[in-house]
Amino acid sequence: MVTGSVNTILVVDNDENILSLYEDYLRLYSDFNIIMAKNGMEAVTKFKESSPDLTFMDMHMPIMNGIDAFLMIKEFDKNANIVFLTNDPLNGELGELKKIHNVEIFTKTKFAAMLENLFVRAYTS
């Protein structure tokens, strides 16, 4: 569950096109400070450096996957707000994490559609 106000967002995905898409959409809605990471290890480092208010984390990445990065970040900051974005929402490991840590999990398609919906509402109002 995401709590508190959001000023800084860390977006973690090994696909540069996905990173760019999320960054473009997020910048449309606010003046967020957006930080990007391309793998789990980079995410842990950038999280420790910037203490983001919210992190969007891919699950399958090189060097370190999203679940291992999540666990390392939670050791560093037990109150970290992390939302998993995946194309594999039925993954058993994520189900266990959801039970233990109360994490939010969205498919990448659903998340992109939510951002697009916000964009449409913002520019047609």
N, C-alpha and C positions, 0 to 999 in steps of 0.2 A: 504494500500500500504506500503510495506517494504522499508525503506530508510536507508542510511548510511552503514558503514561497520559492519561486524558481528564478534565479538570475544567471547561473552558470550551468550549462548542459554539456556533458561528455557523451559523444556518440562514438560507438565502437563497432566497426565492421571491416572485414578485409576487402570488401568490394568498394573500390573508389567511386563507382557510379552511385551506389547506395549512399555512401557518405555525402556525396555532392547533393543528391536529391534531398536527403534529410536536412542538410544545412540550408539549402535554398528555401525549403518550406518553413523551417523554424525561424529564419531571418525575416520572413514576411510578416510574422505575427508580433514580434517584439524585438527589442534590442538585447537579446540574450547574448551572453558571452558563450560562444560555442567552441568546444575543444574536440578535436578528432583524434582517434587512435585506430590503428589498422590491425591490431592483434591484442590478445589478452595481456601479455606482458607490458606492452606499451600503455594499455588501459590502466593497469595497476600503478605504473610510474606516474602517469598524468593525473590520476586520481589523487595520489599522495601530494603532488605538487600544487594542485588547484582546488581540492575539496569541492567538487561540483555539487550543486543542489539536487541534480537529477542525472542519472546515467542510463542511456539506451544501449544495451549490450547484445551483440550477436552471439550465437552459441557456438557455431562451427567456424574456427579461425586457426591459422597457422601459429606456430610458436607456443601459444597457450590458448586453450579454448575459453569460452565465456564462463563456463561453470567454475573452472579453476580460478579464473580472474575474480569472479564474484566472491568466492570463498576467501581469497586473499584480501580483497577490499573489505569484506565484512570483518576480518580479523583486525584490520586497521581502523575501521569505522563501523561499529555495529549498527548505526542508524543510517547508513548510506541508502539512498533511494535509487534502486536499480530495477529497470524494466527490461525483461528479455524480449528481443525481437528475433523470431526464428521462422524458418520454413518447415520446421519439424515440431509442432506444438504438442504432439502426443509422446514426445520423448520421455521415457521413464525417469531419467535423472531430473528433468525439469519438474515433473510431477512431485518427486520427493522434495526438491527445493521449495516448491510452492507450499507443501505441507509444513515443512520445518521453518522456513523463513518468511512466509507470506509474501512471496514475490509476485509481481504482475508479469504475465506472459501474453504477448500478442504475436500473431503471424505478421510477417513483413507486409503482406498484401493488405491486411486489415489496417495496419498502422499507416501505410501510405494512403489508403482510402480515407482514414480519419483526418490526416493532414490536408488532403485535397479538399475534403468537405469543409474544413475550417477556412481554407483559402477561398473557396467559392462563396461562403457566407460573408467573409470579410470584404470581398470585392463586389458583392452584389447587393449589399445593404445600403 
